[in-house]
Amino acid sequence: MVDSRKVKVDFSLEDMDLAEFKGKATYEQIKAYVLEQTGLKVSSLYIAQIKKKCGLDVSENFNLAKSENARQPQCTPEKEDAIMQAFRHFGII
């Protein structure tokens, strides 16, 4: 039982198996990598489109369009290549 609301926990990463984290990158990391390498700005929507195209898991989108026939911009081939390059860099594909 702890009397305080703050608890300090120390642990070492030396003995942990980090293999499960390989191939994981946040959308922000992918965006930053693409911007740094190519100078292109890509959106989370474009990254999700390319993940779907590769058959990778994509999280559920909670910001759904209000109308059923809402148009969605499509990723350009140039940005698709840059995102694929980022996926390879992070070991996602």
N, C-alpha and C positions, 0 to 999 in steps of 0.2 A: 504494500500500500504506500502511495506517495502523497505527502502533504502538500507539495507544491504543484503548480500547473506546468512547470518547466522540468523536463527530464533531460539530462545529458547522456548521450549514448556514444561510445567509441567503438569502432570496429575497423578491421583491416581488410583491404581488398586483395591482399596477397593470396589468400587461400580460396578466394571465390573463383568460380568458373565463369569467365566473361564471354564465353563463346556464344551464348544466347543473345548477347547485345550486338554481335557483329551483323552488319547488314541493316542496322537501324539508324535512321537519321530523321530529325524533325524537318518539317516543311521549311522552317526558318533557316536551318542549316543548308538545305538544298537551295533555297533562294539566294543565300549569301554566296554559296559556292558558284552558282551560275552567274551571278553579278560579277564576282571577282574574276572568273575565267573568261567570260564572254562579253561582259558589259551589258547583258540583257536582263531586264527585270521580268520575272515570271510570277504569276499569281498562284495561290493555293489551288484554285480551280484547274489551272493547266497541269499542275503536278498530279492532282487527283485523276485527271483525264488520262495522263500517260501511265499512271499506276494501273488503272483499269485496263488500258490497252495491253499492258504486259501481264495481266492476270494476277496482279498483286492485290492484297487486301487493302481496302479503303475504308476509313471510318465513316460512320453515318453522318450526313450533313444535317445539321439542325437549323440552318438558315435556308429553308426551302422557299421557292418562289410562291407568291400568293396566287398567281393565275396558272392554269394548267398549260397554256401554250406559250409560256415565257421563253424567249430566245436566250440561248446560252452561247457566249463566244467560244470559238474553237481555237485550240492551240495551233500556232503556225509551225510549219516544218522546221524552221530555224530554231525556234524555242524548244520544239520537241527533241531535236538533236542535242541541244544544250542540257536538257533535263535528263536525257538518257546517259549523257556523259557523267552527270552528277550521280546518277544511280550506280554506274559502274565504279566511280570513285569511292562511294560509300559502301560498296559491296552488296547493294540491294539486288542487283541482277548479275 
